[in-house]
Amino acid sequence: MNATNALSNQNEMDTWFDQRFDERLAQKEAEKTTSMTIIATKGTLDMAYPPFILASTAAALGWDVTVFFTFFGLELLKKDLNLQVSPLGNPAMPMKMPVGPEWLKKIDLPLPNIMMANVPGFEKMATGMMNKTFKNKGVASIGELRSLCLEAEVKLVACQMTVDLFGMEHSEFIDDVSDWVGAASFLPIAQKADVNLFV
């Protein structure tokens, strides 16, 4: 009888412990803030959108977000955002007319690389067309998206090694850069993040 009571008490204790453990895990999960890091490496107009859209969206969802800007991605942190788009070498990039009749706006204009490389001012024209398309579709500018990220407390971190490598000055960048660090300081943040993206 004593052995049966002891076994029954042990089973009750095990059941109570399991329930309590599950409750604590659920509570901890509910209280956890999801975190995300993004590594931004490109400084063209078309590649500036992904890190800022992803960061601002995640921050709007209540996530803790850090974006690490390195190499040409540092252009996205400069005070003067003079971003260009280069269709050269990007065969997936459609060229559509942002103005004109609807039938013309729907046509993909496949342009050979030789033409893009040899026509003076082609990159400026492509950049103008893309900016016009963004405006026509009501897409926020890079400056506006960057401001949204800052308002949402996204941490914008600059790679100090790249700044030194390219001979840049801190004065070229916005005052809102959260930190100037190298990979050794960024990697522990990425290691603890729930989501890590490379753009």
N, C-alpha and C positions, 0 to 999 in steps of 0.2 A: 504493500500500500504506500509506504514511504517513497519507494522508487517510482511508483506511478505518479504520485504528487510532485515529486522533484522533476520528472520529465514534463509534466503538464505545466509546471511553473517555468521551466526552461523554454518550452514552446511559446508560452505567453510573452516571456521576456524577448525572445527572438522576434516574434510578431510585432511587439511594441517598438523594438529597436528598428526593425525594417521600415515600419510606417514613419517613425520619427526621422530616420535617415532620408527617406524619400521626400518628406515634407521640407526638410532643410535644403536638400538639393534643388527642389522646385523653387523655394524662396530665393536661394542664391542665384539661380538662373534668371528669375524674374527681376532681380535687382541689378543684374549685370548690364553694363552699357556696351553695346557692340562697338568694336573699333575697326578702322580700316586705314591702311596706308597705301599711297599711290606714289610711284616713282615716275616723274614726268621728265622725258629726255629730249623731246622735240620742240622746236620753237617756230613751227610754221603755223599759219592761220588755221588750217584744217585740223592740225594735231593739237591745237590749244584748247579746242572744245572738250574732248573727252575727259581730261583730268578735272576741269572746272565743273562740268555737268555732273560727273560722278561724285565729286566731293560735295557740291552744294546739295545734291539730292540725298546723299547719305546723312549729311548734317541735318537736313530737314526731317529725316526719319529719327533723329535723336542720337545718331552715331557719333563717336569721337573720331575725328578724321585728321590725318597728317599727310601733307603732300610734300615729297622731297623732290626739289627741282635740281637737276644736274645736267651738265654739258649744255646742249642747245636749249633745253627746257628752261634755263635761267632767263631766256628772253621774255618769258611769261611773267616774270617778277619785276621787269624794268618799268620805270616811271613812264617812259615813252614806248607805248605799244605800237610799233611799226611792223606788224606781222604781215608776211607775204605768203602766198600759196604758190607752189610749183607743181604744175601738172606733169612736168617732164619726169619720166621714170616712174610714173604712177598710172599704169594702164587701167586701173579700176576706177579712176576718177572721171565721172561724166562731165562733159562740158555742155551745159544747157544755157540757152539765152534767157536772161532774167527779164528782158523787155521784149515787146513785140506781141503779135497775135498768139493766141493760146496754142494753135497747132505748131508754131515755131518753138514755143517754150517747152514742148513735150519731146522734141527731137534731141537725141544724144548726138553730139558732134564729135565723132572719132577723129582726132587729129594726130597725125604721125609725129613721132618724137623729133624727126629731122626738122619739121616745121616749127615745133615749139622751141627747139634749140636755136634756130637761125632767124626767127622773126624778132626784130628789136622791139622791146617793150611787151613781149608776150606775157611775161610773168605779172607785170603790172595790170595788164588787161584781165588776166585770169583772176587776180586778186580783186579787182574792181567788180567783175562779174559775180564772184562769190559773195562779196560784201553786199551787193545789190540783192542777190537771192536771199541772203539772211534777212535783210531789211524787209523785203517783200513778204516773207513768210513769218515775220514777227519774232525772229530768233534774237535773243539778247546778244549784245556785243561781248567780246572777251573782257573788256573793262567792267561791264555790268556784272558778268558772271563772277569775276574776281572779287568785286565788291560784295556780292551775295555770299561768297565763301567767307569773307572776312566778317560780315555781319553775323554769320552762323558759327563763328569761332573756329573755323577750320584753321589748323596750324600750317602756315606756308613756310617751309624750311628750305634754305638755300645751301647748296653744296659748296663749302668754303674752298675745297681743293680745286674745284672747277673755276671758281672766282679767281683764285691765285694763278691757275694755269693760263687763263685767258687774259690776265692782267686787268681785270675789272676792278672798279671801286664800289664800295658800299653805297656811295652817294648816287650811283646810277639806278639803284633799286628803290622800290616803294618802302616807306618807313614801317610798314606792317609785316615785314619778314619776321617770323617768330624766332628763328635761330639761324646761326651760320655754323654748320657742323660738317663733319666728314662722314664717311660710310660707317666707321666704327661707332659713332654716336647714334646714327639712324637705325642700324640693324637691330639693336635691342628693342626699339619701338616696334619695328616690323615683326620681330619674333613673337611679341605678345599680341599682335593684332589678329582679329578673327578673319579679316579679308586683306589680301595683299595683291595689288595690281601694278603692272608695268606698262606704261604708255609711251 
